[in-house]
Amino acid sequence: MKKYVLLVVLIGLSVYSVAEARIKVIGRGAKMNFNADDIPEIHKPAFELMQIKCIKCHTMERTVISVQTGVAPITGQPFNKQAVKAYGIKMLRKPNSDMNKKEIRDVVVLLNYLLDENAK
């Protein structure tokens, strides 16, 4: 009986800790976004930049879903740090992305932070 109770407690704690590690999100559908209050001050400029530049081509919903699930919703490909770097390079090469190398690097660092936080 004690082993059963211990097992239930351990499972409950592991589920609770995983649920709390997720990045907090606000809104639904096309208005879905990461909660700005949960973004550290060091990443706020990149977060604000991402909200301005990245939504020119797609909603933040696509980014949120990619970070939360680890899968890019359109292609079905993994969305991990390697993919984030590849997307950054792709955006740098797009003539209408209106982003320079530093801006892309900052957004890539932010997305890597969000992926790390989501994995906790």
N, C-alpha and C positions, 0 to 999 in steps of 0.2 A: 504494500500500500504506500509506504514512504517513497519507494522508487517511482511509483506512478505519479504522486504529487510533485516530486522533484522534476520529473520529466515534463509535466504540464507547465510548471513554473518556468523552466528553462525555455520551452517552446514559446510561451507567452512573452518572456523578456526578449527573445530574439526577434519575434515579430514586431514587438513594440519599438525596439531600437531601429529596425529597418524602416518602419513607417515614419519615424521622426526624422530620419536622415534626408528624406526627399526634399527637393527644393520646393518652397512654397510658391504657389501659382495663384493669380487672381484672374477673374473673368472667364468667359467661355467662348468657344468658337473663335471667330476672327478677332475677338477682343482679348483672347487669352494672352497672358504675359507673366513673366517672373515678378514676384513681389519685390518692388524696389527697396523696401525697408530691409530686406534680407541680403542685399548686395553690399559687401564691404566697401568702405569709403575709397579704398585704393582702386576698385573696379568700377566705381560709379561713372567716371567719364566714358569708359568703354561701353557701359550699359546704355548711357544716354545716346552715344553715337550709334550703337546697334539699333536702338529704337527709331532713329531718324533715317539712317542709310539703308539698313537691311529690309525695311518694310516697303522700299520702293519696288521690290520685285516679288516679295512674298510676305505673308502675315507672320507675326511673332508666334502664332499658334504652331506653325511648322517647326520653328526652332525649339519651342517648349517640348513638343512631342518627341522630337529627335533626342533631346537631352534626357527626358524622362524614360524613354523606352530603349535608347541606344540603337535605334533604327531610323534611318531617314524615311519619312512617310511616302515620298514620291517614288524613290528608287528601290526601297526595301533593303538597301545596303546598310552595313553597320555604321553607326554614328559614334565614333570614338576619337581619340586624340589624333590618330593618323588621318582620319577622314576630315576632321576639323582643319588640319593643316592643308590638306588637299583642296578643301573648299576655299580657304584663304587664298591659296595660289590662283585658283580659278577666278575669284573675285578680283584679284590684282590684274589679271589679264583681260577682264571684261572692260571694254572701253566706256561703258555707261555706268559702271559701278560707283564712280565719283568717290573712290577711296584710295588713299595713298598707302604706302608700305607700312608706315607707323600705325595708322588707323586699323589696318587689317591685322597687324601683329597684336594690337591691344585687344581687339575683338576675339582673336584666337586665344589669347591668354584668358580672357573672361570665360569663353566657352569651355576651355579646359578646366577652369576652376569649377564651373557649374557641373561638368561631368564628374569631377572628383567628389563634389558635395553630394551629388545624387547617388554615387556608388557607396557612400558610407552606410 
